[in-house]
Amino acid sequence: MRHNLNQLRVLSVLLHTPNLTRAGEALHMTQSAVSKTLAQLRDDFQDPLLIRDGQRYLLTPRAEELKQVLPETLKQLEGFYQPPAFDPAQCQRTFVFASSDYVAQFIYPFIAAEVARQAPGVTLKYRLWQREHLHRLADLPIDLVSTILEEQEVPDSLSHWPGGEDGLAVLLRRDHPLATGELTLEGYLDSRHLLVSGGGDKDTPVDRHLATLGQQRQIWAEVPFFQAAVGILCHSDALLTTPLHIGVQLAESVPLTVRRLPFTLARQGYRMLWHQRFDQDPAHRWFRQLAQPLLEGHLRRYVANGHEHLE
């Protein structure tokens, strides 16, 4: 059929108000526009539909048939254009969330608890995020990502929300030789360093900055998870360069301390990412709106704690 939904709305009004002037008033259209639409409808249905009889219009038999069925047909067609109703309590869907293991340990449990409260039928899965996944997100079974990323780095195919900013700091054991006094660039470079490889790009800005100085760190060991890094830090003289809020929280429960970097770097931005195909999905919108304040609230709280700790 060549007629569109707007034309069918005009036809519905004409069938119940067979007067071009009054139909135009009801539709907020000019009489000329209504007349033009009627001509198109006559052509589409291969039927005159309305026949002038003196000062009035009479409906043809075909128009009488349409008058009976069109209201329900219009209702069904308009329903196709409406976003599906979403009730979290009735949702039976699996969401896959990706992040660093730090988020998995300290924030994801609160996301899971809130999902369980609002949507008991929803299933959650977790994936460790890797930066190389960024340009492959469309092909991965991942609904939502929390990671360090600047706005200009987000691919065009992805949607995103900012989640706050944080700077980098140094995490080391409390009785480390560098735990007191001034942490100098020389002391930093003379130390052995630990890397956490899983969950995104946390400390690359350090290496870029040191490269401009013609320097580089001594990378002594690499582990995939923060919890493994904590154990190594507590039993070695290694340093871990990490976002301030992460260092502060990890130091709450183990004998570690947080120091300022001996050089200044720009703060890093955190983002929540998803593929654009989910933009208008009510269930996905609910999930990301649930997760966002928990992620951002945690970051802001521990960033504030970190600045107090360093003062």
N, C-alpha and C positions, 0 to 999 in steps of 0.2 A: 504494500500500500504506500502511496506517495504522501498521504496526509500525515500531519504531525500532531502531537498532543495538544498544542495550542489551538489548532484548527478544530480538533474534536471538542474542546471546551466551548469554542464559539458555536459549533453545531448544537451542543447540548442546550445552550441558552436559547438559541433560535427555535429549537423544537418545543421548548416550554414557553417561550415568549416570541411568537412568530411576527415580530415587528422590528425592522432594522434599526429604527431610531431608539426604541426602548432597550433592545438588545445591546446596542452600542453604549448606552448609558450604564447598563448593568456591568458591561465588560470594560468600561473606561476606554472605549474605542470610538473613532469617528464612524458616522454612517457609511462613509465611503470605504473605510477599511473593512467594515462588516460585510458590505456588498462584495468587495473583492474576494474576501475569504469564502463567502457563499458560492461565488462563481467557481472557485477552485474546488470546493467540496462537491459541487454538482458534477464537475468533470471527474473527480476521483471516484465517486459512487455511481457514475453513469446514470444519474437520476436527478430530476429538477428539485426534489426535496420539498421546496416551498413554491406554491403556485399562487400568483396574485389573483384575487377575486374582489374587484372593486377596491375598497380601502383596507382590505385585509389580505392575509396570506393563509392558504390552506395547506395542510401537510399531505404529501402523497402517501400511498400505502407503504412505500419503503421507509419514508420518514416516520410514519407511525410505528413501524417495527423498531427503528432505531431509537425512538423516544422511550421505548420500554426497556431496551437492553443497554443503552449507552451509559446511564448513570453508574451501573455496577461495573461495566467495562472500564469507564474512566477511573473509578476508584481503584481497580486492580492495576491499571497502567500507572497511575500516580504513585502507587505503592512501590513500583520499581525504582522510582526516583528518590524515595525516602531512605535515609540511612536505616539499616536494620536496628530494631530495638535491642538494647543490650542490658542484661541484668547479670551482674557478677555472680549472684547466688545461683544462677542457672547455667553458668558457663562451664563447658566440658572441653577444655582446650589445654594444650601443652605449650608453655612458653620457655624459650631457651635464653638464658642470660649469660653474658660473657664479661669477664673483668680480670683484674689481678687477683692473686690468692689472698691479698690483704683485704680487698673488698669482700671476697668470699667468706673470710673468717669473721670480719668485724661489722659488716653492714648487711650483707646478703641474708643472714638469719632474721633480721628485722623485716626485710622485704618479704621473705618467705612467711613469716608469722602473720603479716598483714594480708598477704594473699590468701592464706588459709582462713583468716577471719572473714574476709569479704566474699571469697569464692572457693568454697570447700571442694568443688569439683575440678578445680584447675590443678594441673600437674606442672611442676617446675623441674627444669634441667639446667645444669651449670656447665660452662665450658671456660677453660683458661684462655684468655685473650692473648693473641700475638699480633704485633704490629703488621706483620706481612699479610694478615687477613684483611686489612683495610680495604683493598681494592677487589677483594673476592667476596665481599659480604653478601652480594646477591646470590651467590652459589652455595652459601653455607647455611646450615640449619640453625641460625642464630637470629633471635628476634630483637634483642636489645643489648647494647654494649656500653660499658662505663670505662673510660680510658683517658689518659693524658693526650691532648691533641689541640692544636691551635686551629682557629676557625678557618684560616686560609689553607689548611692541610686537608680539610674535609672534602672528599670526592663529590662531584656534582650529583651523583646518584643517591647520596645519603642525606637524610634529614638529621638535625641535631639540636640539642639544647645545651646552653652553657651551664656548667655545674660549679663554678667557682675557680679560684686560683690558689696556688701555693708555691712557695720557694723550696729550694733544696737545703739540706743540712747534713751534718755528719753524725752518725750513730756509732758509738764505741763503748767498751765496757767501762764501768765506773772507776776502776782502779788502773785504767790505761795510763801510760806515761803522758799522753796528750790530753787527759781528761781535765787537767787544771792548767792555769796559765794561758797564754795566748797561743791559739792554733795558727801557726804561720804557714805560708805557702810551702816553705822549705820542709817543715814537719809533715805537711800533707803529702808532698811528693816523695819523701823518704819512707813513708809508710806503705805497707802492703794493703791492697784494696780487695774488697769482696763485691761481687756483682750478683744481683737477683735478675735472672733472665726472663722469668715468666711474667705475663700480664701487661706488656706494653713497654713504652720507652720512658724510663724514669730518670736516667742520669746521663744520657747522651750530651746534653748541653755542657756538662763538665768537660768532656773530652774535646768538644769543639772549642771551648774557651782555652783549654790548656794548649791545644794545637796552635792557636794564634800567638801563644807565648813561646812556642818551640819546645813545649814540654809534654809529657804524657805520664799517666799513672802506672804504677806497678800492679797489674791485675794478678792477684795471687790465686783466687778461687772464684768459681761461679756456681751458683745453685739456682734451682727453678723457683723456690718458694721462700717467702719471708721467714717462716717458722724455722726453716733450716738455717737461714742466715743468722737468726738470733742465737741459735746454739753455737755456731762457729764464733760469733762475736764475743760471746761470754767466755770462751776458752782460747782466745788468741788475741794478738795485738792488731788484728785487721780493722780497717775502717769501712763503713758502709755509707755511701752517699745516697740519700733517700729523701723524698718529700718530707718536709718538716712535720706534717700532721701524722705521718706514718711513724716517724722516729719517736715522736712524743707518746703515741699510744703504746708502741712496743716497749718503751722504757718504763711504762707504768707497772708492769708485772715482772720484769726481769732486771738484773743489775746492770743496766745500760744507761748511758747519758747522751744528751744531744748537744752538739756544739755548732756554732756558726761556721759556714764555709769561709776560708781565708781569702775569698774573692767574691765579687758581686755578679750575680746572674739575674736575668729577667725571670719573673715568676712564670710558672707553667699553668696552662689552662686545662681544665677538666671538662669533658663533654660526654653527653649521652647520645649515642648514635643508633640509627635504625635505617633500613632501606625505605626509600620513598613509597614503595608499593604498599606500605602499612600506614601511610599518613591518615587515610580516612577510615581505617578499620576501627570500629568502636571498641572491640575487645583489646586491641593493641594500645589504643589511646588510653584506656583505663589502666592498663599495666604500666605504661610509661609515666602516667600521671601519679600513680601510686609510688613508683620507685624514685622518681626525681627528688621529692623533698627529703626522703630518707638519705639519699646519697649526698645531696648538697648540704643538708643540715649537719651531717656527721663531719664533712670536710670543714665547714665553717667553724664548728665548735672546736675541733682539734687544732686548726690553724690558729685560732685565738689563744688556745692553751699554749701552743708552741711559742708564740711571741711573748707571752708572759714568762715562760720558762727561760727564754734567752735574754730577757731584760735584766 
